[in-house]
């Protein structure tokens, strides 16, 4: 790469302050023709970049459509309904119905679900859910659209990052597509939807790479006026990226902060430029400030209502259980379409501890990762040589990769952070999506160099245009990477999902028609929420499934555990059936729903206990998962034998909620 090309592709708006430009004297020289040429060149450059982005978007759309088999999809139910995917769906449902995710009266009845008790800074995603809610009232449609949109947004931001690294157009398109369809994306899917929406990571790494290269992170746009120059300059871009990254998730904010600190220190020790170090510190301060603001509503809620220590528990060993491992990064991803590689992954994860949420990079990125792990040792052996521009870039990418890996690996700096700073950040394996982009950038730089070398050394290729050689190489890499990363487990079981959704939809509508508006329904078995584990292999988030159908019913499940107003169902569910039903009637519940899948005996014992008291179930889903018992007979008895004020006192005593 020549120097002119490097400055064009890597420069940030703030670089203008370091470039000395001598303008011709208009009194001596008429520069109108030159200005016209410059404007034409700028327009041509913008159009060239536009086609790169369009190509990335188009190919990513096709790749995602093929991998997910979107032509088979029913967009109304969520594409995934297991584990935390249900919690992600509930966030969308609450946001679209209530206007924000922090509170809904329809979960944790009668107290409601107060999500402030569970610290959460990922406000960007609920904000987008709120926006999508302007176009549809179907939670599942909005959720699925956002999931698919996440691939496209990632392709766009990855294109931006890779072009800043000076990678050729064809290779940029290929690598941006592969990054958008990284195994990480399909393994997270809608279960960890907010983590799967990692389109802010390339933006954050753009700032980090600029910092490690010693480039200015702050500055105003020259020739645009004082205010406009500030608002459109590199400083505004840095601040916006730090803020958006923070609101995309605390994990990505922390990872960005770690790499920013490492990169800034690296650049300072190399260049001894305090101004650049100050810019890095300012970027880090912006990141921290945004995180404080994002967490402020939860802090204010805690100050007003007291701490709920049981809601958010992170044991210290979590930072190592959910850490990175070298082997996990380079081995095939689970669900690989080549059976032997899929079996290799299964064998490894079965026989070795701590699979760490399966942070496989994919083969192309894994090759880049291995190369970057060799760059710094190789540089040390050739310490007397002045590195080329390519060597300098690879060394900087290598340093950031080492910083990411040594922080996130088992027993790495993440363990020290857990010991001395906070235990709240435990999923350090999620740093893999940062490593993946750094690794793909290294692949792109090296393949571009290989294309140039190949063309100069092979006589038959000297007459071939450079973009043709680059495109052929990029196309080959794209096909290999697509085949490697198109996991068979990424395809949702649309038919099964639709059947389950339609069954519970019919159940909820029938139940809604059979009880008064705003009726409270008690759910069994009781499963504290969130993160209480599994019940007969059913995740505790499954108690939210019926809530997703947007009825006027209020459910006992889903209250954030740790407060008496949310924990009372634990005691009531453990009472003898006769006492339990009377207490529920006094509180005001209209009936009981049993999730038979969450019980080892399919709910047989509960049914045998409740039938003599309540009669036969009045509703059952056609797939036999849910059964409903009406409490009306017990309600009539309680109302006939207990004065209203005594019922209210009993309800308040049990639930710790005064409903008067």
C-alpha positions as CSV (number, residue, x, y, z in Angstrom):
1,X,0.0,0.0,0.0
2,X,1.4,3.4,-0.9
3,X,1.4,6.3,1.5
4,X,-1.3,8.2,-0.4
5,X,-3.6,5.2,-0.3
6,X,-2.9,4.7,3.4
7,X,-3.8,8.2,4.3
8,X,-7.0,8.1,2.2
9,X,-8.3,5.0,3.8
10,X,-7.1,5.2,7.4
11,X,-7.4,8.9,8.1
12,X,-10.0,10.2,10.5
13,X,-11.5,13.6,10.2
14,X,-9.2,14.9,12.9
15,X,-6.1,14.0,10.9
16,X,-6.6,17.2,9.0
17,X,-5.1,19.1,11.8
18,X,-1.8,17.3,11.2
19,X,-1.6,17.8,7.5
20,X,0.0,21.0,6.4
21,X,-1.7,22.3,3.2
22,X,-0.5,25.4,1.3
23,X,-3.4,27.0,-0.5
24,X,-2.7,28.9,-3.7
25,X,-3.1,32.6,-3.7
26,X,-6.4,33.3,-5.5
27,X,-5.0,36.7,-6.6
28,X,-2.3,35.0,-8.6
29,X,-3.8,31.6,-9.6
30,X,-7.4,30.9,-10.7
31,X,-8.0,27.5,-9.0
32,X,-11.6,27.1,-10.3
33,X,-10.7,24.3,-12.7
34,X,-8.8,22.5,-10.0
35,X,-11.8,22.9,-7.6
36,X,-14.0,21.4,-10.2
37,X,-11.7,18.4,-10.7
38,X,-11.5,17.9,-6.9
39,X,-15.3,18.0,-6.6
40,X,-15.6,15.5,-9.4
41,X,-13.0,13.2,-7.8
42,X,-14.8,13.4,-4.5
43,X,-18.2,12.5,-6.1
44,X,-16.6,9.6,-7.9
45,X,-15.0,8.4,-4.7
46,X,-18.3,8.6,-2.8
47,X,-20.1,6.6,-5.6
48,X,-17.3,4.0,-5.5
49,X,-17.8,3.6,-1.7
50,X,-21.6,3.5,-2.2
51,X,-21.3,0.5,-4.5
52,X,-19.1,-1.3,-2.0
53,X,-21.7,-0.9,0.8
54,X,-24.5,-1.9,-1.6
55,X,-22.6,-5.0,-2.6
56,X,-22.0,-6.0,1.0
57,X,-25.7,-5.5,1.9
58,X,-26.9,-7.4,-1.1
59,X,-24.6,-10.4,-0.6
60,X,-25.3,-10.4,3.2
61,X,-29.1,-10.4,2.5
62,X,-28.7,-13.4,0.2
63,X,-26.5,-15.2,2.6
64,X,-28.8,-14.8,5.5
65,X,-31.8,-15.7,3.4
66,X,-30.1,-19.0,2.4
67,X,-28.7,-19.8,5.9
68,X,-32.0,-19.2,7.7
69,X,-34.2,-20.5,4.9
70,X,-36.3,-17.4,5.2
71,X,-38.7,-18.4,2.5
72,X,-40.0,-21.0,4.9
73,X,-40.5,-18.5,7.8
74,X,-43.6,-17.6,9.6
75,X,-42.7,-14.1,10.9
76,X,-45.4,-13.9,13.6
77,X,-43.9,-16.2,16.2
78,X,-40.3,-15.5,17.3
79,X,-37.8,-17.6,15.3
80,X,-36.4,-19.1,18.5
81,X,-38.4,-20.0,21.6
82,X,-35.9,-21.7,23.9
83,X,-34.0,-20.3,26.9
84,X,-33.3,-16.6,26.9
85,X,-34.9,-16.1,23.6
86,X,-38.2,-15.9,25.5
87,X,-36.8,-13.2,27.7
88,X,-35.7,-11.3,24.6
89,X,-39.2,-11.6,23.3
90,X,-40.6,-10.4,26.6
91,X,-38.4,-7.2,26.4
92,X,-39.9,-6.5,23.0
93,X,-43.5,-7.2,24.1
94,X,-43.2,-5.0,27.2
95,X,-41.5,-2.2,25.2
96,X,-44.1,-2.3,22.4
97,X,-47.1,-2.4,24.8
98,X,-45.9,-0.2,27.7
99,X,-43.6,2.2,25.9
100,X,-40.5,0.9,27.7
101,X,-39.2,-2.3,29.2
102,X,-38.7,-1.3,32.8
103,X,-42.2,-2.0,34.1
104,X,-45.3,-4.0,33.2
105,X,-48.2,-4.9,35.4
106,X,-48.9,-8.0,33.5
107,X,-46.0,-10.0,34.9
108,X,-45.2,-10.7,38.6
109,X,-48.9,-9.9,39.5
110,X,-50.1,-8.2,41.5
111,X,-46.9,-6.3,42.1
112,X,-45.7,-6.2,38.5
113,X,-42.4,-6.7,36.9
114,X,-39.9,-4.0,37.8
115,X,-36.9,-4.5,35.7
116,X,-34.9,-1.8,37.4
117,X,-34.0,-4.5,40.0
118,X,-32.0,-6.3,37.3
119,X,-29.2,-3.9,36.1
120,X,-29.4,-3.3,32.4
121,X,-27.8,-0.8,30.1
122,X,-28.7,-2.2,26.7
123,X,-31.2,0.6,26.0
124,X,-30.4,0.9,22.3
125,X,-32.2,-2.3,21.5
126,X,-35.5,-1.5,23.3
127,X,-35.4,1.9,21.6
128,X,-35.3,0.1,18.2
129,X,-38.1,-2.2,19.4
130,X,-40.1,0.9,20.2
131,X,-39.4,2.3,16.7
132,X,-40.4,-1.0,15.0
133,X,-43.6,-0.9,17.1
134,X,-44.7,2.1,15.1
135,X,-45.1,-0.2,12.1
136,X,-46.5,-3.4,13.6
137,X,-48.3,-4.4,16.8
138,X,-47.0,-8.0,16.4
139,X,-44.1,-8.5,18.8
140,X,-42.8,-11.5,16.9
141,X,-42.6,-9.6,13.6
142,X,-40.7,-6.8,15.2
143,X,-38.3,-9.2,17.0
144,X,-37.6,-11.2,13.8
145,X,-37.1,-8.2,11.7
146,X,-34.6,-6.8,14.2
147,X,-32.7,-10.1,14.3
148,X,-32.4,-10.2,10.5
149,X,-31.7,-6.5,10.3
150,X,-28.8,-7.1,12.7
151,X,-26.9,-9.0,10.0
152,X,-27.3,-6.1,7.6
153,X,-26.3,-3.4,10.0
154,X,-23.2,-5.4,11.0
155,X,-22.3,-5.8,7.3
156,X,-22.5,-2.0,6.9
157,X,-20.4,-1.1,10.0
158,X,-17.9,-3.9,9.2
159,X,-17.5,-2.4,5.7
160,X,-16.8,1.0,7.3
161,X,-14.1,-0.5,9.5
162,X,-12.4,-2.6,6.9
163,X,-12.2,0.3,4.4
164,X,-10.6,2.4,7.2
165,X,-8.0,-0.4,7.4
166,X,-7.2,0.1,3.8
167,X,-8.6,-3.2,2.5
168,X,-9.5,-3.4,-1.1
169,X,-13.2,-3.1,-2.2
170,X,-13.7,-6.7,-3.2
171,X,-12.0,-8.1,-0.1
172,X,-13.9,-5.7,2.1
173,X,-17.2,-7.0,0.7
174,X,-16.2,-10.6,1.3
175,X,-15.0,-10.0,4.9
176,X,-17.8,-7.8,5.9
177,X,-20.3,-10.5,4.8
178,X,-18.3,-13.2,6.7
179,X,-18.2,-11.0,9.8
180,X,-22.0,-10.4,9.6
181,X,-22.6,-14.2,9.4
182,X,-20.0,-15.1,12.0
183,X,-20.8,-18.3,14.0
184,X,-21.2,-16.1,17.0
185,X,-24.3,-14.5,15.4
186,X,-26.1,-17.8,14.9
187,X,-25.1,-19.3,18.2
188,X,-26.4,-16.2,20.0
189,X,-29.5,-15.9,17.7
190,X,-32.5,-14.4,19.5
191,X,-31.5,-16.1,22.7
192,X,-29.0,-13.4,23.2
193,X,-30.5,-11.0,20.7
194,X,-28.8,-7.9,22.1
195,X,-25.4,-9.6,22.0
196,X,-26.2,-10.9,18.5
197,X,-26.8,-7.3,17.4
198,X,-23.1,-6.5,17.5
199,X,-23.1,-3.9,14.7
200,X,-21.6,-1.4,17.1
201,X,-18.4,-3.5,17.5
202,X,-16.8,-2.4,14.2
203,X,-17.5,1.2,15.1
204,X,-15.8,0.8,18.5
205,X,-12.9,-1.0,17.0
206,X,-12.5,1.8,14.5
207,X,-11.8,4.1,17.4
208,X,-9.5,1.6,19.1
209,X,-7.5,1.0,15.9
210,X,-7.1,4.7,15.4
211,X,-5.9,5.0,19.0
212,X,-3.3,2.3,18.7
213,X,-2.1,3.8,15.4
214,X,-1.5,7.1,17.2
215,X,-4.2,9.0,15.2
216,X,-6.2,11.8,16.7
217,X,-9.6,10.9,18.1
218,X,-10.8,14.4,18.6
219,X,-11.0,17.4,16.3
220,X,-13.3,19.5,14.3
221,X,-14.0,19.5,10.7
222,X,-11.9,22.1,8.9
223,X,-13.7,24.7,6.8
224,X,-17.2,23.9,8.1
225,X,-17.6,26.7,10.6
226,X,-17.1,26.6,14.4
227,X,-20.3,24.9,15.5
228,X,-20.8,22.7,12.4
229,X,-17.1,21.8,12.4
230,X,-17.4,20.5,16.0
231,X,-20.7,18.6,15.3
232,X,-19.3,16.9,12.1
233,X,-15.7,16.4,13.1
234,X,-13.8,13.4,14.4
235,X,-14.5,14.4,18.0
236,X,-18.2,14.2,17.6
237,X,-17.8,10.8,15.8
238,X,-15.7,9.4,18.6
239,X,-18.2,10.6,21.3
240,X,-21.2,9.2,19.4
241,X,-19.5,5.8,18.9
242,X,-18.6,5.6,22.5
243,X,-22.1,6.4,23.6
244,X,-23.9,4.1,21.1
245,X,-21.5,1.3,22.0
246,X,-22.3,1.7,25.6
247,X,-26.0,1.6,25.0
248,X,-25.7,-1.5,22.8
249,X,-24.5,-3.4,25.9
250,X,-22.3,-3.2,29.0
251,X,-20.2,-6.1,27.8
252,X,-19.2,-4.3,24.5
253,X,-18.6,-1.1,26.4
254,X,-16.3,-2.8,28.9
255,X,-14.4,-4.7,26.1
256,X,-14.0,-1.5,24.2
257,X,-12.7,0.2,27.3
258,X,-10.1,-2.5,27.9
259,X,-8.8,-2.4,24.3
260,X,-8.9,1.3,24.2
261,X,-6.8,1.5,27.3
262,X,-4.3,-1.1,26.0
263,X,-4.1,0.5,22.6
264,X,-3.7,4.0,23.9
265,X,-0.9,2.9,26.3
266,X,0.8,1.0,23.4
267,X,0.7,4.1,21.2
268,X,2.0,6.4,24.0
269,X,5.0,4.1,24.8
270,X,5.8,4.0,21.1
271,X,5.3,7.7,20.2
272,X,5.5,9.5,23.6
273,X,2.7,11.9,22.5
274,X,0.7,13.2,25.5
275,X,-1.9,14.8,23.3
276,X,-2.9,11.5,21.8
277,X,-2.9,9.8,25.2
278,X,-5.2,12.6,26.4
279,X,-7.5,11.9,23.5
280,X,-7.7,8.2,24.4
281,X,-8.4,9.1,28.1
282,X,-11.2,11.5,26.9
283,X,-12.7,8.7,24.8
284,X,-12.6,6.3,27.8
285,X,-14.1,9.0,30.0
286,X,-17.0,9.3,27.5
287,X,-17.5,5.6,27.6
288,X,-17.6,5.5,31.4
289,X,-19.8,8.6,31.5
290,X,-22.3,7.0,29.1
291,X,-22.3,3.8,31.2
292,X,-23.0,5.8,34.3
293,X,-25.9,7.6,32.6
294,X,-27.3,4.3,31.3
295,X,-27.2,2.7,34.7
296,X,-28.6,5.8,36.5
297,X,-32.3,4.8,36.4
298,X,-31.5,1.5,38.1
299,X,-29.4,3.3,40.7
300,X,-32.1,5.8,41.4
301,X,-34.7,3.0,41.7
302,X,-32.4,1.2,44.2
303,X,-31.9,4.3,46.2
304,X,-35.7,4.8,46.5
305,X,-36.8,1.2,47.0
306,X,-33.7,-0.4,48.6
307,X,-31.3,-3.0,47.2
308,X,-32.5,-6.3,45.7
309,X,-29.3,-8.3,46.0
310,X,-30.9,-11.6,45.0
311,X,-32.0,-10.3,41.6
312,X,-28.5,-10.1,40.0
313,X,-26.0,-12.7,41.3
314,X,-22.6,-13.3,39.7
315,X,-20.4,-15.8,41.5
316,X,-16.7,-15.0,41.1
317,X,-15.9,-18.3,39.3
318,X,-18.2,-17.2,36.4
319,X,-15.3,-15.1,34.9
320,X,-13.4,-18.3,34.3
321,X,-16.4,-20.6,33.5
322,X,-17.5,-18.2,30.8
323,X,-14.0,-17.2,29.5
324,X,-12.2,-17.8,26.3
325,X,-10.0,-20.7,25.4
326,X,-7.5,-20.9,22.5
327,X,-8.9,-24.2,21.3
328,X,-12.5,-23.0,21.4
329,X,-11.6,-20.1,19.1
330,X,-10.0,-22.2,16.4
331,X,-12.0,-25.4,16.5
332,X,-15.1,-25.7,14.3
333,X,-18.3,-24.2,15.5
334,X,-21.1,-26.4,16.9
335,X,-23.6,-27.3,14.1
336,X,-21.0,-27.3,11.4
337,X,-22.4,-28.7,8.2
338,X,-19.4,-31.1,7.8
339,X,-20.3,-34.0,10.0
340,X,-16.7,-34.8,11.1
341,X,-16.1,-31.2,12.1
342,X,-19.3,-31.1,14.0
343,X,-18.4,-34.3,15.8
344,X,-15.0,-32.9,16.7
345,X,-16.6,-29.8,18.3
346,X,-19.0,-32.1,20.2
347,X,-16.3,-34.4,21.4
348,X,-14.2,-31.4,22.6
349,X,-17.0,-29.7,24.4
350,X,-18.1,-33.0,26.0
351,X,-14.7,-34.0,27.2
352,X,-13.2,-30.7,28.2
353,X,-14.6,-28.3,30.8
354,X,-15.9,-24.8,30.3
355,X,-17.2,-24.6,26.7
356,X,-17.6,-20.9,27.3
357,X,-20.7,-20.4,25.1
358,X,-18.9,-21.8,22.1
359,X,-16.9,-18.8,20.9
360,X,-15.7,-20.3,17.6
361,X,-14.3,-17.8,15.1
362,X,-15.0,-19.7,11.8
363,X,-12.1,-21.0,9.7
364,X,-11.2,-17.8,7.8
365,X,-11.1,-15.7,11.0
366,X,-9.3,-18.5,12.8
367,X,-6.5,-18.4,10.2
368,X,-6.2,-14.6,10.7
369,X,-6.2,-15.1,14.5
370,X,-3.3,-17.6,14.2
371,X,-1.4,-15.2,12.0
372,X,-1.8,-12.4,14.4
373,X,-0.7,-14.5,17.3
374,X,2.6,-15.0,15.3
375,X,3.1,-11.4,14.3
376,X,4.5,-10.0,17.5
377,X,7.0,-12.9,18.1
378,X,8.1,-12.5,14.4
379,X,8.5,-8.8,14.9
380,X,10.6,-9.3,17.9
381,X,12.9,-11.6,15.9
382,X,13.2,-8.9,13.2
383,X,13.5,-6.0,15.7
384,X,16.3,-4.3,13.7
385,X,14.2,-3.9,10.6
386,X,12.0,-1.0,10.0
387,X,8.4,-2.3,9.5
388,X,6.6,-1.6,6.3
389,X,3.2,0.1,6.4
390,X,1.6,-3.4,6.2
391,X,3.9,-4.7,8.9
392,X,3.0,-1.7,11.1
393,X,-0.7,-2.4,10.7
394,X,-0.3,-6.1,11.4
395,X,1.7,-5.4,14.5
396,X,-1.0,-3.1,15.8
397,X,-3.8,-5.6,15.0
398,X,-1.6,-8.3,16.6
399,X,-1.2,-6.2,19.8
400,X,-4.9,-5.6,20.1
401,X,-5.6,-9.4,19.5
402,X,-3.1,-10.3,22.3
403,X,-4.7,-7.7,24.6
404,X,-8.2,-9.1,23.9
405,X,-7.1,-12.8,24.3
406,X,-5.0,-12.3,27.4
407,X,-7.8,-10.4,29.0
408,X,-10.6,-12.8,28.1
409,X,-8.8,-16.2,28.3
410,X,-9.3,-18.5,31.3
411,X,-7.2,-17.2,34.2
412,X,-6.4,-14.0,32.3
413,X,-6.8,-10.3,33.3
414,X,-10.5,-10.9,33.4
415,X,-10.0,-13.0,36.6
416,X,-8.1,-10.1,38.2
417,X,-10.9,-7.7,37.1
418,X,-13.4,-10.1,38.8
419,X,-11.3,-10.2,42.0
420,X,-10.5,-6.5,42.3
421,X,-13.1,-4.6,40.3
422,X,-16.4,-6.3,39.6
423,X,-17.9,-9.8,39.3
424,X,-20.8,-8.5,37.2
425,X,-18.9,-9.0,33.9
426,X,-18.5,-12.7,33.5
427,X,-19.0,-13.6,29.9
428,X,-15.5,-12.8,28.7
429,X,-15.8,-15.3,25.9
430,X,-17.9,-12.6,24.1
431,X,-14.6,-10.8,23.4
432,X,-14.4,-13.4,20.5
433,X,-16.5,-11.1,18.3
434,X,-13.8,-8.4,18.7
435,X,-11.1,-10.9,17.9
436,X,-13.0,-12.1,14.9
437,X,-13.0,-8.7,13.2
438,X,-9.3,-8.0,14.0
439,X,-8.5,-11.4,12.5
440,X,-10.6,-10.8,9.4
441,X,-8.8,-7.5,8.9
442,X,-5.5,-9.2,9.0
443,X,-6.7,-11.8,6.4
444,X,-7.8,-8.9,4.2
445,X,-4.5,-7.0,4.4
446,X,-2.5,-10.1,3.7
447,X,-4.6,-11.3,0.8
448,X,-4.5,-7.9,-0.8
449,X,-0.8,-8.0,-0.6
450,X,-0.8,-11.5,-2.0
451,X,-2.9,-10.4,-4.9
452,X,-0.5,-7.6,-5.7
453,X,2.5,-9.9,-5.4
454,X,0.8,-12.5,-7.6
455,X,0.1,-10.1,-10.3
456,X,3.6,-8.6,-10.3
457,X,5.3,-12.0,-10.4
458,X,3.1,-14.0,-12.8
459,X,3.7,-12.6,-16.3
460,X,0.3,-13.8,-17.6
461,X,-1.5,-11.7,-14.9
462,X,0.3,-8.5,-15.5
463,X,-2.1,-7.5,-18.3
464,X,-5.1,-8.4,-16.0
465,X,-6.7,-5.5,-14.2
466,X,-5.9,-5.5,-10.5
467,X,-9.6,-5.5,-9.4
468,X,-10.2,-8.7,-11.4
469,X,-7.4,-10.6,-9.5
470,X,-8.7,-9.2,-6.2
471,X,-12.3,-10.1,-7.0
472,X,-11.4,-13.7,-7.9
473,X,-9.5,-14.2,-4.6
474,X,-12.2,-12.5,-2.6
475,X,-14.9,-14.6,-4.3
476,X,-13.1,-17.8,-3.5
477,X,-12.7,-16.8,0.2
478,X,-16.4,-15.8,0.3
479,X,-17.5,-19.2,-0.9
480,X,-15.2,-21.1,1.4
481,X,-16.2,-18.9,4.4
482,X,-19.9,-19.1,3.6
483,X,-19.9,-22.9,3.5
484,X,-17.9,-23.0,6.7
485,X,-20.1,-20.6,8.6
486,X,-23.6,-21.7,7.4
487,X,-24.3,-23.7,10.5
488,X,-27.1,-26.3,10.1
489,X,-28.3,-25.4,13.6
490,X,-28.9,-21.8,12.5
491,X,-32.1,-22.8,10.7
492,X,-35.2,-22.4,13.0
493,X,-37.8,-25.2,13.0
494,X,-40.4,-22.9,11.5
495,X,-43.1,-25.6,11.4
496,X,-42.7,-26.6,15.0
497,X,-42.5,-23.0,16.1
498,X,-45.7,-22.1,14.3
499,X,-47.5,-25.1,15.8
500,X,-46.5,-24.2,19.4
501,X,-47.3,-20.6,18.9
502,X,-50.7,-21.3,17.4
503,X,-51.5,-23.7,20.2
504,X,-50.7,-21.2,23.0
505,X,-52.3,-18.4,21.1
506,X,-55.6,-20.3,21.0
507,X,-55.3,-21.1,24.6
508,X,-54.7,-17.5,25.7
509,X,-57.6,-16.2,23.6
510,X,-60.0,-18.8,25.1
511,X,-58.8,-18.1,28.6
512,X,-59.1,-14.3,28.0
513,X,-62.7,-14.8,26.9
514,X,-63.6,-16.9,29.9
515,X,-62.5,-14.6,32.7
516,X,-63.1,-10.9,33.5
517,X,-60.7,-8.3,32.0
518,X,-57.4,-7.8,33.7
519,X,-57.7,-11.1,35.5
520,X,-54.7,-12.5,37.4
521,X,-53.6,-16.1,36.6
522,X,-51.3,-18.1,38.9
523,X,-48.6,-20.2,37.2
524,X,-47.3,-23.5,38.4
525,X,-44.7,-24.7,38.9
526,X,-43.4,-21.5,40.4
527,X,-40.0,-20.6,38.9
528,X,-38.2,-17.6,40.4
529,X,-37.2,-15.1,37.6
530,X,-34.6,-14.5,36.3
531,X,-31.8,-17.0,36.3
532,X,-33.1,-19.7,38.6
533,X,-32.2,-22.6,36.3
534,X,-34.2,-25.3,34.5
535,X,-37.2,-27.3,35.6
536,X,-37.4,-30.7,33.8
537,X,-35.2,-29.2,31.1
538,X,-37.5,-26.2,30.8
539,X,-35.8,-22.8,31.2
540,X,-37.3,-20.5,33.8
541,X,-37.9,-17.9,31.1
542,X,-40.6,-20.2,29.7
543,X,-43.0,-18.8,32.3
544,X,-43.1,-15.7,30.0
545,X,-44.4,-17.6,26.9
546,X,-48.1,-17.0,27.5
547,X,-47.5,-13.4,28.3
548,X,-46.1,-12.9,24.8
549,X,-49.6,-13.3,23.2
550,X,-50.5,-9.7,24.2
551,X,-53.7,-10.3,26.2
552,X,-55.2,-8.3,29.0
553,X,-54.4,-11.1,31.5
554,X,-51.9,-10.7,34.3
555,X,-49.6,-13.5,35.2
556,X,-47.9,-14.4,38.5
557,X,-44.6,-15.4,36.8
558,X,-41.9,-13.0,35.7
559,X,-41.6,-10.8,38.8
560,X,-37.9,-10.0,39.5
561,X,-36.9,-12.2,42.4
562,X,-35.4,-10.9,45.6
563,X,-38.2,-8.7,46.9
564,X,-41.1,-10.0,49.1
565,X,-43.6,-8.6,46.6
566,X,-42.1,-10.9,44.0
567,X,-41.1,-13.9,46.1
568,X,-44.4,-14.7,47.8
569,X,-45.4,-17.3,45.1
570,X,-42.6,-19.5,46.4
571,X,-44.4,-19.9,49.8
572,X,-47.9,-20.1,48.4
573,X,-47.0,-22.7,45.8
574,X,-45.6,-24.9,48.6
575,X,-48.8,-24.8,50.6
576,X,-51.3,-27.7,50.7
577,X,-53.6,-27.4,47.7
578,X,-56.6,-26.4,49.8
579,X,-54.8,-23.6,51.5
580,X,-53.1,-22.5,48.3
581,X,-56.3,-22.1,46.4
582,X,-58.0,-20.2,49.2
583,X,-55.0,-17.8,49.5
584,X,-55.0,-17.3,45.7
585,X,-58.8,-16.6,45.8
586,X,-58.3,-14.1,48.6
587,X,-55.6,-12.3,46.6
588,X,-57.8,-12.1,43.6
589,X,-56.5,-14.7,41.2
590,X,-59.1,-16.2,38.8
591,X,-57.4,-19.5,38.0
592,X,-54.2,-21.6,37.8
593,X,-52.3,-22.6,34.7
594,X,-50.0,-25.6,34.9
595,X,-47.0,-25.9,32.6
596,X,-46.9,-29.7,32.3
597,X,-43.6,-29.7,30.4
598,X,-41.9,-28.2,33.5
599,X,-42.9,-31.1,35.7
600,X,-41.3,-34.6,35.6
601,X,-44.7,-36.3,35.9
602,X,-46.4,-34.1,33.3
603,X,-48.5,-32.4,36.0
604,X,-50.3,-35.6,37.0
605,X,-49.8,-35.1,40.7
606,X,-50.9,-31.5,40.7
607,X,-54.0,-32.4,38.6
608,X,-54.9,-35.1,41.1
609,X,-54.6,-32.7,44.0
610,X,-56.5,-29.8,42.3
611,X,-59.4,-31.7,40.6
612,X,-61.3,-32.5,43.9
613,X,-61.1,-28.9,44.9
614,X,-61.7,-27.1,41.6
615,X,-63.2,-29.7,39.3
616,X,-61.8,-30.8,36.0
617,X,-59.6,-28.4,34.0
618,X,-61.6,-26.1,31.8
619,X,-58.9,-25.5,29.2
620,X,-56.0,-27.5,27.8
621,X,-53.8,-26.7,24.8
622,X,-54.0,-29.0,21.9
623,X,-50.4,-29.9,22.4
624,X,-51.2,-30.7,26.0
625,X,-48.6,-28.5,27.4
626,X,-50.8,-26.0,29.4
627,X,-53.8,-26.9,31.5
628,X,-56.1,-24.3,33.2
629,X,-58.1,-24.7,36.4
630,X,-60.7,-22.1,37.3
631,X,-60.7,-20.9,40.9
632,X,-64.3,-19.7,40.7
633,X,-65.8,-22.2,43.1
634,X,-63.2,-21.3,45.8
635,X,-63.7,-17.6,45.1
636,X,-67.4,-18.0,45.8
637,X,-66.6,-19.8,49.0
638,X,-64.1,-17.2,50.2
639,X,-66.4,-14.3,49.2
640,X,-69.3,-15.9,51.1
641,X,-67.3,-16.5,54.3
642,X,-64.9,-13.5,54.4
643,X,-65.6,-9.8,54.5
644,X,-64.0,-7.7,51.8
645,X,-61.7,-5.8,54.2
646,X,-60.5,-9.1,55.7
647,X,-59.7,-10.4,52.2
648,X,-57.8,-7.3,51.4
649,X,-55.8,-7.6,54.6
650,X,-55.0,-11.3,53.9
651,X,-54.0,-10.4,50.3
652,X,-51.6,-7.7,51.5
653,X,-50.2,-10.0,54.2
654,X,-49.4,-12.7,51.6
655,X,-48.2,-10.6,48.7
656,X,-46.8,-7.6,50.6
657,X,-48.8,-5.5,48.2
658,X,-51.6,-3.2,49.2
659,X,-54.1,-3.3,46.3
660,X,-56.6,-0.9,47.8
